[in-house]
Amino acid sequence: SSGINAEYGWNIMSEATKRKIVTHEAVNCEIKLTNEHFIVKVLEGRGNNLHEVQLVDGTKTLCSMPPKFRKSVWIKRGHYLVVESIKEGRKVSCEMVYMLYPDQIRQLKKDGDWPEKFSEFTDYREPPAEVDSEGDRESGGEDSETDSLEENVNQRDRPVVYLSDSSSEEDDD
């Protein structure tokens, strides 16, 4: 953290400039994994900059987002992170170091650093592959407009409520 302060003059910058630098570094940096780093998959946001993540071995834990990423990087369900372990934490056992973007994931796969457990990743922007009757995977087609639309995960389990028009019932009396 002190290296960033000295390199950029962090104490005299506006908040907007700091966000631009953090966002640029997050998107354009080359990922260098060390022995302290490991890759996790985000399962869901828990609030207060905490996210439930799944480790390569299938274990679920909470991951914290450091202040420098807040308001500049948004994490969604299904994204992948590079994290490092927090020794003093019991419930929160790791902290985010990098958010992985599709180009960075492709590079990790190419370098052989991508975990086999997470091999299902294709691309955040690609529609899910469809399975035909023979079990072969096909890429999502653009046959119609509805095929290219993704499901709104925020509306998935919302009940449908139909309201009756009470004014017509009153008119009948």
Summary of the structure (lengths in Angstrom):
residues: 173
radius of gyration: 22.0
end to end distance: 74.3
largest distance: 79.4
contacts: 365
relative contact order: 0.11
helix: 29%
strand: 23%
